[in-house]
């Protein structure tokens, strides 16, 4: 009896590497992320900006409801792309871990620590039979004692720090703009404009309705803020 799995079975067993060293279920989860609506995160000396495009599925949909950007703690925001239900579970876990850190150490958690914690949870779901990977990537941005920080986690459990990053279906368009126009000395207003410009370009490329959400964590207040829709629209006009 052969000790190897039947041909084509590698994509049905999450705990089995293919002969060329691939975990297909993790790669499928990454593909879910790559097909999701675009999110972006940018760091500047004045804080961190998170942005996301949100698809309108019905004219009756409540435009004030946000499902791509979340407050994780008073000093941390998160933008998600991929399977929304998976993202909700991870955001809840992140919030609990942030509060546990405050109770245990009497201080706000570092952005890297919460990114690592969520990365650990994701990695756990790539290593056991009977489960599937989380089909979501999360960008964590905020201000902690180490400064203005931005981290991205993917379905494999990997997390990395960035100065600017885009994830999702329009990542190539947005990253092209970020590489050309991002500067480390940008003001908060310039950073917001850059995030909106990138998201606007990818929406226009796909000829989809424009709807963008923006949140910020200024280094002066270290407080997460969701930008009002009216203000986002002003920035939209400014990018024109």
Secondary structure as UniProt FT lines:
FT   TURN            7..8
FT   HELIX           9..11
FT   TURN            14..15
FT   TURN            19..20
FT   HELIX           24..34
FT   STRAND          39..44
FT   TURN            45..46
FT   STRAND          47..53
FT   TURN            59..60
FT   TURN            63..64
FT   STRAND          69..73
FT   TURN            74..75
FT   STRAND          76..82
FT   HELIX           84..105
FT   HELIX           111..124
FT   TURN            125..126
FT   TURN            129..130
FT   STRAND          136..144
FT   TURN            145..146
FT   STRAND          147..153
FT   TURN            155..156
FT   STRAND          159..161
FT   STRAND          164..167
FT   TURN            169..170
FT   HELIX           171..181
FT   TURN            184..185
FT   HELIX           188..205
FT   TURN            206..207
FT   STRAND          212..218
FT   TURN            219..221
FT   STRAND          224..226
FT   HELIX           229..239
//
